[in-house]
Amino acid sequence: MSQLLAGETAVVTGAASGLGREISLTFAEHGADVVVADVRKNPREGGEPTHERIPAETEQQAVYVDCDVPDRTDLEAAAARPRSSAGWTSGSTTLVFTKQSTSST
């Protein structure tokens, strides 16, 4: 796999399951460390949590952050997480992918 995203850190919302999970795994396969931002740790479809699969299947780091997209403080905390994670090679967030949308209903 290419290292197109080597040295980058991605924050992906909705990353525990489905499309967000696949995007997180793909970013990691291309060299990015990943912040798995979601309201749940475990995938809806079952299996190993995304933040545990990434280091098991790639050479990248991953961390889970509880994040509810409509809550701005949750998003800010998710974006700041790489700077506070000991041992991370990349010190700041360089990619943010929001898979979820907000609703005003």
DAPEWO-V204972 format. One record per residue. N is the residue number from 1. RES is the residue in one letter. PSI is psi in whole degrees, -180 to 180 (NA if undefined). Layout:
n->N res->RES psi->PSI
n->N res->RES psi->PSI
This chain:
n->1 res->M psi->145
n->2 res->S psi->159
n->3 res->Q psi->43
n->4 res->L psi->-34
n->5 res->L psi->19
n->6 res->A psi->133
n->7 res->G psi->-2
n->8 res->E psi->157
n->9 res->T psi->130
n->10 res->A psi->136
n->11 res->V psi->122
n->12 res->V psi->120
n->13 res->T psi->151
n->14 res->G psi->29
n->15 res->A psi->-4
n->16 res->A psi->-27
n->17 res->S psi->165
n->18 res->G psi->-135
n->19 res->L psi->-43
n->20 res->G psi->-37
n->21 res->R psi->-47
n->22 res->E psi->-38
n->23 res->I psi->-44
n->24 res->S psi->-46
n->25 res->L psi->-39
n->26 res->T psi->-44
n->27 res->F psi->-45
n->28 res->A psi->-40
n->29 res->E psi->-27
n->30 res->H psi->11
n->31 res->G psi->0
n->32 res->A psi->143
n->33 res->D psi->151
n->34 res->V psi->132
n->35 res->V psi->115
n->36 res->V psi->102
n->37 res->A psi->118
n->38 res->D psi->168
n->39 res->V psi->-6
n->40 res->R psi->144
n->41 res->K psi->-39
n->42 res->N psi->140
n->43 res->P psi->142
n->44 res->R psi->-34
n->45 res->E psi->2
n->46 res->G psi->175
n->47 res->G psi->-175
n->48 res->E psi->138
n->49 res->P psi->146
n->50 res->T psi->-44
n->51 res->H psi->-15
n->52 res->E psi->-32
n->53 res->R psi->-39
n->54 res->I psi->-55
n->55 res->P psi->-24
n->56 res->A psi->-30
n->57 res->E psi->-13
n->58 res->T psi->-180
n->59 res->E psi->12
n->60 res->Q psi->163
n->61 res->Q psi->153
n->62 res->A psi->150
n->63 res->V psi->143
n->64 res->Y psi->138
n->65 res->V psi->127
n->66 res->D psi->122
n->67 res->C psi->121
n->68 res->D psi->111
n->69 res->V psi->-43
n->70 res->P psi->-14
n->71 res->D psi->106
n->72 res->R psi->-38
n->73 res->T psi->-34
n->74 res->D psi->-44
n->75 res->L psi->-41
n->76 res->E psi->-40
n->77 res->A psi->-40
n->78 res->A psi->-42
n->79 res->A psi->-31
n->80 res->A psi->-15
n->81 res->R psi->-44
n->82 res->P psi->-34
n->83 res->R psi->-24
n->84 res->S psi->1
n->85 res->S psi->113
n->86 res->A psi->135
n->87 res->G psi->-5
n->88 res->W psi->136
n->89 res->T psi->-32
n->90 res->S psi->132
n->91 res->G psi->-6
n->92 res->S psi->162
n->93 res->T psi->129
n->94 res->T psi->-17
n->95 res->L psi->137
n->96 res->V psi->123
n->97 res->F psi->114
n->98 res->T psi->104
n->99 res->K psi->-27
n->100 res->Q psi->156
n->101 res->S psi->161
n->102 res->T psi->155
n->103 res->S psi->142
n->104 res->S psi->24
n->105 res->T psi->NA
